[in-house]
Amino acid sequence: MKDIEELLKMIERPENYTDEELEQLMSDPDMRAYYELMVKAEEGFTQRNSKRDKDRRLWKIAAMFIGIILLSGITFAAVHIMRSQESGYRSQETVAVTNSQLSIPNSQPSESDTIRTFENAELQQILGELADHYHLEVDYRNEQARHIRLYTKWNTSAPLSQMVDRLNNFEKVSIRQTKNQIIAE
């Protein structure tokens, strides 16, 4: 038993022994067998731990990959939802903009500005005046939209897009403009 204790000390601290002492200890066949058994056991534990570490790394990589896929899916869904909500309010068609439409109107109307107030007016009347003023046609995609009654103000010197945005703030109204039409849905 004392020899086994000595063998364990030798394995833990081989620098404390001379080469002759190591050879003498390993010359005993029983000690040699114990030593080989211990080496094999250590190799087994090392392989088992390295396999366990490898498995853990693979699981971590898989978890990160799944997380990235989930995050990408959530992001895609959020963008898709936002775009579909925006398309309900805005037309996806490109609108030609003139230089006069690029200027931002003053919040206070100037003397040259004319403010037109529509009180309990049908959408048909409002869009008719807008179409006449901007030299456009009106296309009603929903006949019921013609008879929706609204209260709003219109600055006749402001760009049409400003009035379209104002009208689209009403719940039952969906207006968009193209190059030569005002479309009511």
PyMOL CGO cylinders between C-alpha atoms (Angstrom):
from pymol import cmd
from pymol.cgo import CYLINDER

trace = [
    CYLINDER, 0.00, 0.00, 0.00, 2.89, 2.25, 0.78, 0.3, 1, 1, 1, 1, 1, 1,
    CYLINDER, 2.89, 2.25, 0.78, 4.27, 1.64, -2.70, 0.3, 1, 1, 1, 1, 1, 1,
    CYLINDER, 4.27, 1.64, -2.70, 0.98, 2.82, -4.27, 0.3, 1, 1, 1, 1, 1, 1,
    CYLINDER, 0.98, 2.82, -4.27, 1.12, 6.01, -2.22, 0.3, 1, 1, 1, 1, 1, 1,
    CYLINDER, 1.12, 6.01, -2.22, 4.67, 6.54, -3.42, 0.3, 1, 1, 1, 1, 1, 1,
    CYLINDER, 4.67, 6.54, -3.42, 3.55, 5.95, -7.02, 0.3, 1, 1, 1, 1, 1, 1,
    CYLINDER, 3.55, 5.95, -7.02, 0.78, 8.56, -6.68, 0.3, 1, 1, 1, 1, 1, 1,
    CYLINDER, 0.78, 8.56, -6.68, 3.27, 11.08, -5.29, 0.3, 1, 1, 1, 1, 1, 1,
    CYLINDER, 3.27, 11.08, -5.29, 5.61, 10.31, -8.17, 0.3, 1, 1, 1, 1, 1, 1,
    CYLINDER, 5.61, 10.31, -8.17, 2.84, 10.90, -10.73, 0.3, 1, 1, 1, 1, 1, 1,
    CYLINDER, 2.84, 10.90, -10.73, 1.80, 14.18, -9.09, 0.3, 1, 1, 1, 1, 1, 1,
    CYLINDER, 1.80, 14.18, -9.09, 5.35, 15.53, -8.58, 0.3, 1, 1, 1, 1, 1, 1,
    CYLINDER, 5.35, 15.53, -8.58, 7.85, 13.74, -10.84, 0.3, 1, 1, 1, 1, 1, 1,
    CYLINDER, 7.85, 13.74, -10.84, 10.32, 16.65, -10.44, 0.3, 1, 1, 1, 1, 1, 1,
    CYLINDER, 10.32, 16.65, -10.44, 10.86, 15.64, -6.80, 0.3, 1, 1, 1, 1, 1, 1,
    CYLINDER, 10.86, 15.64, -6.80, 12.40, 12.30, -7.88, 0.3, 1, 1, 1, 1, 1, 1,
    CYLINDER, 12.40, 12.30, -7.88, 15.68, 11.45, -9.55, 0.3, 1, 1, 1, 1, 1, 1,
    CYLINDER, 15.68, 11.45, -9.55, 15.80, 9.28, -12.64, 0.3, 1, 1, 1, 1, 1, 1,
    CYLINDER, 15.80, 9.28, -12.64, 17.23, 6.38, -10.61, 0.3, 1, 1, 1, 1, 1, 1,
    CYLINDER, 17.23, 6.38, -10.61, 14.38, 6.55, -8.07, 0.3, 1, 1, 1, 1, 1, 1,
    CYLINDER, 14.38, 6.55, -8.07, 11.80, 6.58, -10.88, 0.3, 1, 1, 1, 1, 1, 1,
    CYLINDER, 11.80, 6.58, -10.88, 13.44, 3.58, -12.59, 0.3, 1, 1, 1, 1, 1, 1,
    CYLINDER, 13.44, 3.58, -12.59, 13.61, 1.67, -9.32, 0.3, 1, 1, 1, 1, 1, 1,
    CYLINDER, 13.61, 1.67, -9.32, 9.93, 2.31, -8.61, 0.3, 1, 1, 1, 1, 1, 1,
    CYLINDER, 9.93, 2.31, -8.61, 8.89, 1.33, -12.16, 0.3, 1, 1, 1, 1, 1, 1,
    CYLINDER, 8.89, 1.33, -12.16, 11.05, -1.83, -12.16, 0.3, 1, 1, 1, 1, 1, 1,
    CYLINDER, 11.05, -1.83, -12.16, 8.53, -3.51, -9.86, 0.3, 1, 1, 1, 1, 1, 1,
    CYLINDER, 8.53, -3.51, -9.86, 6.00, -5.34, -12.17, 0.3, 1, 1, 1, 1, 1, 1,
    CYLINDER, 6.00, -5.34, -12.17, 3.06, -4.58, -9.86, 0.3, 1, 1, 1, 1, 1, 1,
    CYLINDER, 3.06, -4.58, -9.86, 3.94, -0.88, -9.75, 0.3, 1, 1, 1, 1, 1, 1,
    CYLINDER, 3.94, -0.88, -9.75, 4.35, -0.86, -13.50, 0.3, 1, 1, 1, 1, 1, 1,
    CYLINDER, 4.35, -0.86, -13.50, 0.88, -2.42, -13.89, 0.3, 1, 1, 1, 1, 1, 1,
    CYLINDER, 0.88, -2.42, -13.89, -0.65, 0.14, -11.47, 0.3, 1, 1, 1, 1, 1, 1,
    CYLINDER, -0.65, 0.14, -11.47, 1.05, 2.96, -13.34, 0.3, 1, 1, 1, 1, 1, 1,
    CYLINDER, 1.05, 2.96, -13.34, -0.26, 1.76, -16.74, 0.3, 1, 1, 1, 1, 1, 1,
    CYLINDER, -0.26, 1.76, -16.74, -3.73, 1.36, -15.27, 0.3, 1, 1, 1, 1, 1, 1,
    CYLINDER, -3.73, 1.36, -15.27, -3.64, 4.93, -13.93, 0.3, 1, 1, 1, 1, 1, 1,
    CYLINDER, -3.64, 4.93, -13.93, -2.44, 6.29, -17.29, 0.3, 1, 1, 1, 1, 1, 1,
    CYLINDER, -2.44, 6.29, -17.29, -5.25, 4.49, -19.11, 0.3, 1, 1, 1, 1, 1, 1,
    CYLINDER, -5.25, 4.49, -19.11, -7.81, 5.75, -16.60, 0.3, 1, 1, 1, 1, 1, 1,
    CYLINDER, -7.81, 5.75, -16.60, -6.57, 9.33, -17.03, 0.3, 1, 1, 1, 1, 1, 1,
    CYLINDER, -6.57, 9.33, -17.03, -6.74, 9.02, -20.82, 0.3, 1, 1, 1, 1, 1, 1,
    CYLINDER, -6.74, 9.02, -20.82, -10.31, 7.74, -20.53, 0.3, 1, 1, 1, 1, 1, 1,
    CYLINDER, -10.31, 7.74, -20.53, -11.33, 10.65, -18.31, 0.3, 1, 1, 1, 1, 1, 1,
    CYLINDER, -11.33, 10.65, -18.31, -9.60, 13.12, -20.64, 0.3, 1, 1, 1, 1, 1, 1,
    CYLINDER, -9.60, 13.12, -20.64, -11.36, 11.69, -23.71, 0.3, 1, 1, 1, 1, 1, 1,
    CYLINDER, -11.36, 11.69, -23.71, -14.69, 11.69, -21.93, 0.3, 1, 1, 1, 1, 1, 1,
    CYLINDER, -14.69, 11.69, -21.93, -14.26, 15.31, -20.79, 0.3, 1, 1, 1, 1, 1, 1,
    CYLINDER, -14.26, 15.31, -20.79, -13.11, 16.44, -24.22, 0.3, 1, 1, 1, 1, 1, 1,
    CYLINDER, -13.11, 16.44, -24.22, -16.13, 14.72, -25.82, 0.3, 1, 1, 1, 1, 1, 1,
    CYLINDER, -16.13, 14.72, -25.82, -18.41, 16.38, -23.27, 0.3, 1, 1, 1, 1, 1, 1,
    CYLINDER, -18.41, 16.38, -23.27, -16.79, 19.77, -23.98, 0.3, 1, 1, 1, 1, 1, 1,
    CYLINDER, -16.79, 19.77, -23.98, -17.20, 19.21, -27.71, 0.3, 1, 1, 1, 1, 1, 1,
    CYLINDER, -17.20, 19.21, -27.71, -20.88, 18.32, -27.23, 0.3, 1, 1, 1, 1, 1, 1,
    CYLINDER, -20.88, 18.32, -27.23, -21.40, 21.44, -25.13, 0.3, 1, 1, 1, 1, 1, 1,
    CYLINDER, -21.40, 21.44, -25.13, -19.79, 23.61, -27.81, 0.3, 1, 1, 1, 1, 1, 1,
    CYLINDER, -19.79, 23.61, -27.81, -22.02, 22.05, -30.47, 0.3, 1, 1, 1, 1, 1, 1,
    CYLINDER, -22.02, 22.05, -30.47, -25.13, 22.73, -28.37, 0.3, 1, 1, 1, 1, 1, 1,
    CYLINDER, -25.13, 22.73, -28.37, -24.05, 26.35, -27.83, 0.3, 1, 1, 1, 1, 1, 1,
    CYLINDER, -24.05, 26.35, -27.83, -23.53, 26.82, -31.57, 0.3, 1, 1, 1, 1, 1, 1,
    CYLINDER, -23.53, 26.82, -31.57, -26.90, 25.24, -32.32, 0.3, 1, 1, 1, 1, 1, 1,
    CYLINDER, -26.90, 25.24, -32.32, -28.61, 27.48, -29.73, 0.3, 1, 1, 1, 1, 1, 1,
    CYLINDER, -28.61, 27.48, -29.73, -26.99, 30.59, -31.20, 0.3, 1, 1, 1, 1, 1, 1,
    CYLINDER, -26.99, 30.59, -31.20, -28.02, 29.56, -34.71, 0.3, 1, 1, 1, 1, 1, 1,
    CYLINDER, -28.02, 29.56, -34.71, -31.63, 28.99, -33.60, 0.3, 1, 1, 1, 1, 1, 1,
    CYLINDER, -31.63, 28.99, -33.60, -31.62, 32.35, -31.81, 0.3, 1, 1, 1, 1, 1, 1,
    CYLINDER, -31.62, 32.35, -31.81, -30.40, 34.14, -34.93, 0.3, 1, 1, 1, 1, 1, 1,
    CYLINDER, -30.40, 34.14, -34.93, -33.06, 32.46, -37.05, 0.3, 1, 1, 1, 1, 1, 1,
    CYLINDER, -33.06, 32.46, -37.05, -35.79, 33.41, -34.57, 0.3, 1, 1, 1, 1, 1, 1,
    CYLINDER, -35.79, 33.41, -34.57, -34.58, 37.00, -34.37, 0.3, 1, 1, 1, 1, 1, 1,
    CYLINDER, -34.58, 37.00, -34.37, -34.46, 37.23, -38.18, 0.3, 1, 1, 1, 1, 1, 1,
    CYLINDER, -34.46, 37.23, -38.18, -37.99, 35.88, -38.42, 0.3, 1, 1, 1, 1, 1, 1,
    CYLINDER, -37.99, 35.88, -38.42, -39.30, 38.34, -35.86, 0.3, 1, 1, 1, 1, 1, 1,
    CYLINDER, -39.30, 38.34, -35.86, -37.56, 41.22, -37.63, 0.3, 1, 1, 1, 1, 1, 1,
    CYLINDER, -37.56, 41.22, -37.63, -38.94, 40.14, -41.00, 0.3, 1, 1, 1, 1, 1, 1,
    CYLINDER, -38.94, 40.14, -41.00, -42.46, 39.88, -39.57, 0.3, 1, 1, 1, 1, 1, 1,
    CYLINDER, -42.46, 39.88, -39.57, -42.22, 43.33, -37.95, 0.3, 1, 1, 1, 1, 1, 1,
    CYLINDER, -42.22, 43.33, -37.95, -41.01, 44.94, -41.18, 0.3, 1, 1, 1, 1, 1, 1,
    CYLINDER, -41.01, 44.94, -41.18, -43.73, 43.16, -43.16, 0.3, 1, 1, 1, 1, 1, 1,
    CYLINDER, -43.73, 43.16, -43.16, -46.43, 44.31, -40.73, 0.3, 1, 1, 1, 1, 1, 1,
    CYLINDER, -46.43, 44.31, -40.73, -45.17, 47.90, -40.77, 0.3, 1, 1, 1, 1, 1, 1,
    CYLINDER, -45.17, 47.90, -40.77, -45.07, 47.97, -44.58, 0.3, 1, 1, 1, 1, 1, 1,
    CYLINDER, -45.07, 47.97, -44.58, -48.54, 46.50, -44.91, 0.3, 1, 1, 1, 1, 1, 1,
    CYLINDER, -48.54, 46.50, -44.91, -49.92, 49.09, -42.48, 0.3, 1, 1, 1, 1, 1, 1,
    CYLINDER, -49.92, 49.09, -42.48, -48.21, 51.92, -44.37, 0.3, 1, 1, 1, 1, 1, 1,
    CYLINDER, -48.21, 51.92, -44.37, -49.55, 50.69, -47.70, 0.3, 1, 1, 1, 1, 1, 1,
    CYLINDER, -49.55, 50.69, -47.70, -53.07, 51.07, -46.30, 0.3, 1, 1, 1, 1, 1, 1,
    CYLINDER, -53.07, 51.07, -46.30, -52.43, 54.78, -45.76, 0.3, 1, 1, 1, 1, 1, 1,
    CYLINDER, -52.43, 54.78, -45.76, -50.18, 55.64, -48.68, 0.3, 1, 1, 1, 1, 1, 1,
    CYLINDER, -50.18, 55.64, -48.68, -50.06, 54.76, -52.33, 0.3, 1, 1, 1, 1, 1, 1,
    CYLINDER, -50.06, 54.76, -52.33, -47.05, 52.84, -53.52, 0.3, 1, 1, 1, 1, 1, 1,
    CYLINDER, -47.05, 52.84, -53.52, -47.09, 54.74, -56.79, 0.3, 1, 1, 1, 1, 1, 1,
    CYLINDER, -47.09, 54.74, -56.79, -44.53, 57.46, -57.44, 0.3, 1, 1, 1, 1, 1, 1,
    CYLINDER, -44.53, 57.46, -57.44, -45.92, 60.99, -57.54, 0.3, 1, 1, 1, 1, 1, 1,
    CYLINDER, -45.92, 60.99, -57.54, -44.36, 63.66, -59.75, 0.3, 1, 1, 1, 1, 1, 1,
    CYLINDER, -44.36, 63.66, -59.75, -43.41, 66.66, -57.62, 0.3, 1, 1, 1, 1, 1, 1,
    CYLINDER, -43.41, 66.66, -57.62, -42.95, 70.13, -59.06, 0.3, 1, 1, 1, 1, 1, 1,
    CYLINDER, -42.95, 70.13, -59.06, -40.71, 72.81, -57.58, 0.3, 1, 1, 1, 1, 1, 1,
    CYLINDER, -40.71, 72.81, -57.58, -43.70, 74.70, -56.22, 0.3, 1, 1, 1, 1, 1, 1,
    CYLINDER, -43.70, 74.70, -56.22, -44.80, 71.58, -54.31, 0.3, 1, 1, 1, 1, 1, 1,
    CYLINDER, -44.80, 71.58, -54.31, -41.39, 71.23, -52.67, 0.3, 1, 1, 1, 1, 1, 1,
    CYLINDER, -41.39, 71.23, -52.67, -41.73, 74.50, -50.80, 0.3, 1, 1, 1, 1, 1, 1,
    CYLINDER, -41.73, 74.50, -50.80, -43.16, 74.13, -47.32, 0.3, 1, 1, 1, 1, 1, 1,
    CYLINDER, -43.16, 74.13, -47.32, -46.22, 76.32, -46.84, 0.3, 1, 1, 1, 1, 1, 1,
    CYLINDER, -46.22, 76.32, -46.84, -46.36, 78.70, -43.91, 0.3, 1, 1, 1, 1, 1, 1,
    CYLINDER, -46.36, 78.70, -43.91, -48.60, 77.66, -41.08, 0.3, 1, 1, 1, 1, 1, 1,
    CYLINDER, -48.60, 77.66, -41.08, -50.10, 81.17, -41.24, 0.3, 1, 1, 1, 1, 1, 1,
    CYLINDER, -50.10, 81.17, -41.24, -51.74, 81.86, -44.61, 0.3, 1, 1, 1, 1, 1, 1,
    CYLINDER, -51.74, 81.86, -44.61, -50.39, 84.87, -46.47, 0.3, 1, 1, 1, 1, 1, 1,
    CYLINDER, -50.39, 84.87, -46.47, -52.60, 87.38, -48.24, 0.3, 1, 1, 1, 1, 1, 1,
    CYLINDER, -52.60, 87.38, -48.24, -52.16, 85.51, -51.54, 0.3, 1, 1, 1, 1, 1, 1,
    CYLINDER, -52.16, 85.51, -51.54, -53.29, 82.23, -49.94, 0.3, 1, 1, 1, 1, 1, 1,
    CYLINDER, -53.29, 82.23, -49.94, -56.94, 81.36, -50.07, 0.3, 1, 1, 1, 1, 1, 1,
    CYLINDER, -56.94, 81.36, -50.07, -58.42, 79.16, -47.37, 0.3, 1, 1, 1, 1, 1, 1,
    CYLINDER, -58.42, 79.16, -47.37, -61.47, 77.19, -48.41, 0.3, 1, 1, 1, 1, 1, 1,
    CYLINDER, -61.47, 77.19, -48.41, -63.57, 75.69, -45.62, 0.3, 1, 1, 1, 1, 1, 1,
    CYLINDER, -63.57, 75.69, -45.62, -65.75, 72.66, -46.28, 0.3, 1, 1, 1, 1, 1, 1,
    CYLINDER, -65.75, 72.66, -46.28, -68.47, 72.25, -43.66, 0.3, 1, 1, 1, 1, 1, 1,
    CYLINDER, -68.47, 72.25, -43.66, -70.40, 68.97, -43.77, 0.3, 1, 1, 1, 1, 1, 1,
    CYLINDER, -70.40, 68.97, -43.77, -69.44, 68.68, -47.45, 0.3, 1, 1, 1, 1, 1, 1,
    CYLINDER, -69.44, 68.68, -47.45, -69.54, 65.45, -49.40, 0.3, 1, 1, 1, 1, 1, 1,
    CYLINDER, -69.54, 65.45, -49.40, -66.20, 64.02, -50.47, 0.3, 1, 1, 1, 1, 1, 1,
    CYLINDER, -66.20, 64.02, -50.47, -67.44, 64.27, -54.06, 0.3, 1, 1, 1, 1, 1, 1,
    CYLINDER, -67.44, 64.27, -54.06, -67.68, 68.08, -53.74, 0.3, 1, 1, 1, 1, 1, 1,
    CYLINDER, -67.68, 68.08, -53.74, -64.26, 68.38, -52.04, 0.3, 1, 1, 1, 1, 1, 1,
    CYLINDER, -64.26, 68.38, -52.04, -62.45, 66.21, -54.58, 0.3, 1, 1, 1, 1, 1, 1,
    CYLINDER, -62.45, 66.21, -54.58, -64.26, 67.93, -57.45, 0.3, 1, 1, 1, 1, 1, 1,
    CYLINDER, -64.26, 67.93, -57.45, -62.88, 71.31, -56.37, 0.3, 1, 1, 1, 1, 1, 1,
    CYLINDER, -62.88, 71.31, -56.37, -59.40, 69.85, -55.82, 0.3, 1, 1, 1, 1, 1, 1,
    CYLINDER, -59.40, 69.85, -55.82, -59.47, 68.23, -59.27, 0.3, 1, 1, 1, 1, 1, 1,
    CYLINDER, -59.47, 68.23, -59.27, -60.57, 71.47, -60.94, 0.3, 1, 1, 1, 1, 1, 1,
    CYLINDER, -60.57, 71.47, -60.94, -57.90, 73.48, -59.13, 0.3, 1, 1, 1, 1, 1, 1,
    CYLINDER, -57.90, 73.48, -59.13, -55.02, 71.08, -59.87, 0.3, 1, 1, 1, 1, 1, 1,
    CYLINDER, -55.02, 71.08, -59.87, -56.33, 70.10, -63.36, 0.3, 1, 1, 1, 1, 1, 1,
    CYLINDER, -56.33, 70.10, -63.36, -56.78, 66.41, -62.53, 0.3, 1, 1, 1, 1, 1, 1,
    CYLINDER, -56.78, 66.41, -62.53, -59.52, 63.79, -62.85, 0.3, 1, 1, 1, 1, 1, 1,
    CYLINDER, -59.52, 63.79, -62.85, -61.22, 62.00, -59.97, 0.3, 1, 1, 1, 1, 1, 1,
    CYLINDER, -61.22, 62.00, -59.97, -61.60, 58.21, -59.98, 0.3, 1, 1, 1, 1, 1, 1,
    CYLINDER, -61.60, 58.21, -59.98, -63.97, 56.71, -57.38, 0.3, 1, 1, 1, 1, 1, 1,
    CYLINDER, -63.97, 56.71, -57.38, -63.12, 53.06, -56.75, 0.3, 1, 1, 1, 1, 1, 1,
    CYLINDER, -63.12, 53.06, -56.75, -65.80, 52.93, -54.06, 0.3, 1, 1, 1, 1, 1, 1,
    CYLINDER, -65.80, 52.93, -54.06, -69.09, 54.65, -54.90, 0.3, 1, 1, 1, 1, 1, 1,
    CYLINDER, -69.09, 54.65, -54.90, -70.01, 55.00, -51.21, 0.3, 1, 1, 1, 1, 1, 1,
    CYLINDER, -70.01, 55.00, -51.21, -66.94, 57.19, -50.73, 0.3, 1, 1, 1, 1, 1, 1,
    CYLINDER, -66.94, 57.19, -50.73, -68.58, 59.94, -52.82, 0.3, 1, 1, 1, 1, 1, 1,
    CYLINDER, -68.58, 59.94, -52.82, -71.17, 60.59, -50.10, 0.3, 1, 1, 1, 1, 1, 1,
    CYLINDER, -71.17, 60.59, -50.10, -68.93, 60.68, -47.03, 0.3, 1, 1, 1, 1, 1, 1,
    CYLINDER, -68.93, 60.68, -47.03, -69.41, 64.03, -45.32, 0.3, 1, 1, 1, 1, 1, 1,
    CYLINDER, -69.41, 64.03, -45.32, -66.42, 65.90, -43.89, 0.3, 1, 1, 1, 1, 1, 1,
    CYLINDER, -66.42, 65.90, -43.89, -65.38, 69.11, -42.25, 0.3, 1, 1, 1, 1, 1, 1,
    CYLINDER, -65.38, 69.11, -42.25, -61.96, 70.32, -43.38, 0.3, 1, 1, 1, 1, 1, 1,
    CYLINDER, -61.96, 70.32, -43.38, -60.01, 73.34, -44.55, 0.3, 1, 1, 1, 1, 1, 1,
    CYLINDER, -60.01, 73.34, -44.55, -57.95, 73.63, -47.71, 0.3, 1, 1, 1, 1, 1, 1,
    CYLINDER, -57.95, 73.63, -47.71, -55.19, 76.10, -48.48, 0.3, 1, 1, 1, 1, 1, 1,
    CYLINDER, -55.19, 76.10, -48.48, -55.51, 76.48, -52.24, 0.3, 1, 1, 1, 1, 1, 1,
    CYLINDER, -55.51, 76.48, -52.24, -51.87, 77.54, -52.63, 0.3, 1, 1, 1, 1, 1, 1,
    CYLINDER, -51.87, 77.54, -52.63, -50.57, 74.43, -50.83, 0.3, 1, 1, 1, 1, 1, 1,
    CYLINDER, -50.57, 74.43, -50.83, -49.54, 71.33, -52.80, 0.3, 1, 1, 1, 1, 1, 1,
    CYLINDER, -49.54, 71.33, -52.80, -52.16, 68.67, -53.44, 0.3, 1, 1, 1, 1, 1, 1,
    CYLINDER, -52.16, 68.67, -53.44, -50.16, 66.12, -51.42, 0.3, 1, 1, 1, 1, 1, 1,
    CYLINDER, -50.16, 66.12, -51.42, -50.79, 68.16, -48.27, 0.3, 1, 1, 1, 1, 1, 1,
    CYLINDER, -50.79, 68.16, -48.27, -54.56, 68.00, -48.77, 0.3, 1, 1, 1, 1, 1, 1,
    CYLINDER, -54.56, 68.00, -48.77, -54.40, 64.28, -49.65, 0.3, 1, 1, 1, 1, 1, 1,
    CYLINDER, -54.40, 64.28, -49.65, -52.53, 63.65, -46.38, 0.3, 1, 1, 1, 1, 1, 1,
    CYLINDER, -52.53, 63.65, -46.38, -55.13, 65.68, -44.47, 0.3, 1, 1, 1, 1, 1, 1,
    CYLINDER, -55.13, 65.68, -44.47, -58.02, 63.75, -46.04, 0.3, 1, 1, 1, 1, 1, 1,
    CYLINDER, -58.02, 63.75, -46.04, -56.34, 60.42, -45.30, 0.3, 1, 1, 1, 1, 1, 1,
    CYLINDER, -56.34, 60.42, -45.30, -56.42, 61.29, -41.59, 0.3, 1, 1, 1, 1, 1, 1,
    CYLINDER, -56.42, 61.29, -41.59, -60.17, 60.59, -41.67, 0.3, 1, 1, 1, 1, 1, 1,
    CYLINDER, -60.17, 60.59, -41.67, -61.00, 56.95, -40.89, 0.3, 1, 1, 1, 1, 1, 1,
    CYLINDER, -61.00, 56.95, -40.89, -63.42, 56.23, -43.74, 0.3, 1, 1, 1, 1, 1, 1,
    CYLINDER, -63.42, 56.23, -43.74, -61.37, 57.96, -46.44, 0.3, 1, 1, 1, 1, 1, 1,
    CYLINDER, -61.37, 57.96, -46.44, -58.49, 56.59, -48.49, 0.3, 1, 1, 1, 1, 1, 1,
    CYLINDER, -58.49, 56.59, -48.49, -57.20, 59.01, -51.12, 0.3, 1, 1, 1, 1, 1, 1,
    CYLINDER, -57.20, 59.01, -51.12, -54.12, 58.77, -53.29, 0.3, 1, 1, 1, 1, 1, 1,
    CYLINDER, -54.12, 58.77, -53.29, -52.84, 60.80, -56.15, 0.3, 1, 1, 1, 1, 1, 1,
    CYLINDER, -52.84, 60.80, -56.15, -51.15, 59.83, -59.37, 0.3, 1, 1, 1, 1, 1, 1,
    CYLINDER, -51.15, 59.83, -59.37, -49.69, 61.99, -62.08, 0.3, 1, 1, 1, 1, 1, 1,
    CYLINDER, -49.69, 61.99, -62.08, -53.09, 62.93, -63.52, 0.3, 1, 1, 1, 1, 1, 1,
    CYLINDER, -53.09, 62.93, -63.52, -55.71, 61.49, -61.14, 0.3, 1, 1, 1, 1, 1, 1,
    CYLINDER, -55.71, 61.49, -61.14, -57.07, 61.65, -57.62, 0.3, 1, 1, 1, 1, 1, 1,
    CYLINDER, -57.07, 61.65, -57.62, -58.22, 58.18, -56.61, 0.3, 1, 1, 1, 1, 1, 1,
    CYLINDER, -58.22, 58.18, -56.61, -60.80, 57.68, -53.84, 0.3, 1, 1, 1, 1, 1, 1,
    CYLINDER, -60.80, 57.68, -53.84, -61.22, 54.23, -52.36, 0.3, 1, 1, 1, 1, 1, 1,
]
cmd.load_cgo(trace, "trace")
